Amino acid sequence: MLQVRDLNLRIGGLRILSDLSFDIKDGSITGLIGPNGAGKSSFYNALFNLFPANSGSIKFDGIELVGKTSDQINHLGIARTFQDSKLLPQITVLDNLLLGSKYLNPVNLRRVFFGHKTLKEEFKNEKKKAMELLRKVGLENKAHSLAKNLSFGQSKLIEILKIFMYESKLVLLDEPFSGLFPEMVKVITALIRELVASGRTIMFVEHDMRLIAEICDHVIVLDAGSKIAEGTFEHVKSKPEVVEAYLGN
Amino acid sequence: MDYFLHLAIVVTIFSILAMSLNYVAGFTGILSLSHATFYGIGAYATAILTTQYGFSFVPSVVIGMVLTAIIAYAASFPILKLKEDSLVLVSFGFSIIMFNVMLNWTSLTKGPLGIKGIMAPEILGVNFFSKPYFFALVLAVAIITYFFFKRITSSPYGIIMKGIRENQTVAAVNGHNVLRYQRSVFVVGAVFAAIAGSFTATFLAFIEPKLFELMPSMLILIMIILGGMASLKGSVLGAFILILVPEALRFLGLPPSILAEVQQMIYGLVLILVMYLRPQGLMGEYKI
């Protein structure tokens, strides 16, 4: 599904990713781990062209992503969350979810004025879907509150719910559990399992090795922008270079 | 009565301007200081076409709208390429250039002398010279403007606009072509400013470049900040307050020579107070 080859990313004089190469299989759950500054979030940013790669290739279902814009990459069926919650504070929780909606045709002024009935119908369905998601996690009473009024954990939860708003094939999660209470970790773990059950391919950055061992079937370890190990969690944790760079004794 | 109708017409024209700027700045976050320029292009198009080329009102408005759309589209490339403070400064730079075009292209605009004798609108044989008729016409256009923007902003398009205002990266990662939406919003907002300009030209029967310099742009911006960002009703309220309150100064017996300066000081004071006391404005949902 995803093929990364010789990817290099430099920002200023700093080398962020060096000759990074790996494959992600369809339907897999891959953990991307490594110490802070290893380049995990930067890889997501490079994939979405937020930090344009200097060289190398990222192919998704055979389509080259390098050089494409973020919105084009999203339209191919890739969704992501951010390490720090990026919910938009001054719009409602419902609108935050609806921002992730996909419509049959692009939403433009022609559709607003001349395709009003079909757009209205689709919009109604999207609202219904968003409300169902909120109901599922017990936040339906927050639908019309501004997102800035949510707690940290609720914001993280809404970020994950956004992924459900459209049929993405590949989901990139960036530390979805960081800073959360154990109860919220359980809720989000259940949602991630649901994402997996729906057939999506998942890649996620996480520092909690217990969760990585529990959820992931494949792990890639980065250090200083380079891949230092790859395989099952049991395999990578036995590697001395991984122990030295990240896991410790 | 005539005086009150005059004020009602000015408030209504500025309501159109404020709604159109709120569409651009309040809903989409494009804090443009070039709105009065597009207002001016519409005014000059109607003034020039009706006084020098014998056009009637409606075709002159339509040509003004098209011309404004073309110029706004071209201006959107340098303006929207930048963000936040830089965008504000580039839009200001654009308005300085256009002001000087209006001032110095004397063969077309008559420069600082302005264009006089602009006729009142005449549509389908009905002349709108009398103030009640003119007010009814401009009010109808303002109501259409309100529902036009209301329809857009309460649709999924409106959610995308607000998403872009809040965080362009998130909007793009969610699959929205930020620049395309911004450009469309910028051009549509400019076209409605041009319509307001056409009405101003025919209402005053005289225009000069000074009417379309930085100060009117600031005034419209203060109107939407006071009334409320991302609020169409707030735009109307802002126009209402900022036209009528300074007008009340006329009854305080201030010398006419300092009246305009005092009015501008009031605008400045309103801006300071709103930013400190209620940054989302009177009816707004969004804090700058």
Interface residues (C-beta under 8 A of the other chain):
Chain A: F48 L50 T69 S70 D71 N74 H75 R80 F82 K86 L88 P89 Q90 I91 D95 L98 L99 G100 S101 K102 Y103 V107 N108 L109 V112 F113 L119 K120 E122 F123 E126 L146 K162 Y166
Chain B: R151 I152 S155 P156 Y157 I159 I160 K162 G163 E166 N167 T169 V170 A171 A172 V173 N174 G175 H176 N177 V178 S184 V188 E285 Y286 K287
